[in-house]
């Protein structure tokens, strides 16, 4: 696990350029692209068929591997739909979850069983959430268990062609498409031309990409931190920075996300100085990464917080504070989604 974070960081850097490593893998990338064209063709000509659910489906995804911010976007879409009178439910694959069969996610569940992102989605939205490698089976389970659900939001389902969808939203972050090559020579799961097919593109940062579909901006900023052991205990990051300047408190920041440096940079923008601990994406917290380190406060992401309860020593540690993201999205995106939903044939 100690090697995973630096290996992921190295791979992301390698995928930003067309160096020797990437060029050696271009034959495999070409094979991947051929398969993508074939898979798309077989659905287009009718050799394969996407299956439609009894409720309309909104798919949120990206073209690249790694974290682009889909989970905060899904949370905001679900909240917006509920505010507009819809009863949304969420389906997800449950990445690295121990259990693979379709199942419902309880807010008090375990990330090891259901995946960290589905658990965070369940807690943040209080909407019904179902996970499973077979997303169709997960969706049917959700609709049977929660018949009032009248729209499904699929987290990271852009490449899951078997699931028919009514709205497709692609998220592109500041890293764009890297070197522009498909896996494994580059970060792309689908070629850039795929953006022309989606209903909307959401941009995080200022990626250098060409877009013909309607696009919207996603902005994130860090909110007040709260204690993992007692969420009623909150502190503004500006106050924490002032406290550090006055008292010399020791800070540790840890992130087990796709781009931990993004979290660290946002903390530094708040005037905080800290020891940065980049964990592997989806780090499971089965062992305490803070053991043997000296600190007065440890700052973690919400995605990591749902897993810190796996260890009693972390769940009760009053020094661990969670730093949530506050997300801002143009309301016109929600107008577009609702317009598509109201014209769906379901």
Rosetta blueprint (number, residue, H / E / L):
1 X L
2 X H
3 X H
4 X H
5 X H
6 X H
7 X H
8 X H
9 X H
10 X H
11 X H
12 X H
13 X H
14 X H
15 X L
16 X L
17 X L
18 X L
19 X L
20 X H
21 X H
22 X H
23 X H
24 X H
25 X L
26 X H
27 X H
28 X H
29 X H
30 X H
31 X H
32 X H
33 X H
34 X H
35 X H
36 X H
37 X H
38 X H
39 X H
40 X H
41 X H
42 X H
43 X H
44 X H
45 X L
46 X L
47 X L
48 X L
49 X L
50 X L
51 X E
52 X L
53 X L
54 X L
55 X L
56 X E
57 X E
58 X E
59 X E
60 X E
61 X E
62 X L
63 X L
64 X E
65 X L
66 X L
67 X L
68 X L
69 X L
70 X H
71 X H
72 X H
73 X H
74 X H
75 X H
76 X H
77 X H
78 X H
79 X H
80 X H
81 X H
82 X H
83 X H
84 X L
85 X L
86 X L
87 X L
88 X E
89 X E
90 X E
91 X E
92 X E
93 X L
94 X L
95 X L
96 X L
97 X L
98 X L
99 X L
100 X L
101 X L
102 X L
103 X E
104 X E
105 X L
106 X L
107 X L
108 X L
109 X L
110 X L
111 X H
112 X H
113 X H
114 X H
115 X L
116 X H
117 X H
118 X H
119 X H
120 X H
121 X H
122 X H
123 X H
124 X H
125 X H
126 X L
127 X L
128 X E
129 X E
130 X E
131 X E
132 X L
133 X L
134 X L
135 X H
136 X H
137 X H
138 X H
139 X H
140 X H
141 X H
142 X H
143 X H
144 X H
145 X H
146 X L
147 X L
148 X L
149 X L
150 X L
151 X E
152 X E
153 X E
154 X E
155 X E
156 X L
157 X L
158 X L
159 X L
160 X L
161 X L
162 X L
163 X E
164 X L
165 X L
166 X L
167 X E
168 X E
169 X E
170 X E
171 X E
172 X E
173 X L
174 X L
175 X L
176 X L
177 X L
178 X L
179 X L
180 X L
181 X L
182 X E
183 X L
184 X L
185 X L
186 X L
187 X L
188 X E
189 X L
190 X L
191 X L
192 X H
193 X H
194 X H
195 X H
196 X H
197 X H
198 X L
199 X L
200 X E
201 X E
202 X E
203 X E
204 X E
205 X L
206 X L
207 X L
208 X L
209 X L
210 X L
211 X L
212 X L
213 X L
214 X E
215 X E
216 X E
217 X E
218 X E
219 X E
220 X E
221 X E
222 X E
223 X E
224 X E
225 X E
226 X E
227 X E
228 X L
229 X L
230 X L
231 X L
232 X L
233 X L
234 X E
235 X E
236 X L
237 X H
238 X H
239 X H
240 X H
241 X H
242 X H
243 X H
244 X H
245 X H
246 X H
247 X H
248 X L
249 X L
250 X L
251 X E
252 X E
253 X E
254 X E
255 X E
256 X L
257 X L
258 X L
259 X L
260 X H
261 X H
262 X H
263 X H
264 X H
265 X H
266 X H
267 X H
268 X H
269 X H
270 X L
271 X L
272 X L
273 X L
274 X L
275 X E
276 X E
277 X E
278 X E
279 X L
280 X L
281 X L
282 X L
283 X L
284 X L
285 X L
286 X L
287 X L
288 X L
289 X L
290 X L
291 X L
292 X L
293 X L
294 X L
295 X L
296 X L
297 X E
298 X E
299 X E
300 X E
301 X L
302 X H
303 X H
304 X H
305 X H
306 X H
307 X H
308 X H
309 X L
310 X L
311 X L
312 X H
313 X H
314 X H
315 X H
316 X L
317 X L
318 X L
319 X L
320 X E
321 X E
322 X E
323 X E
324 X E
325 X E
326 X E
327 X E
328 X E
329 X E
330 X L
331 X H
332 X H
333 X H
334 X H
335 X H
336 X H
337 X H
338 X H
339 X H
340 X H
341 X H
342 X H
343 X L
344 X L
345 X L
346 X L
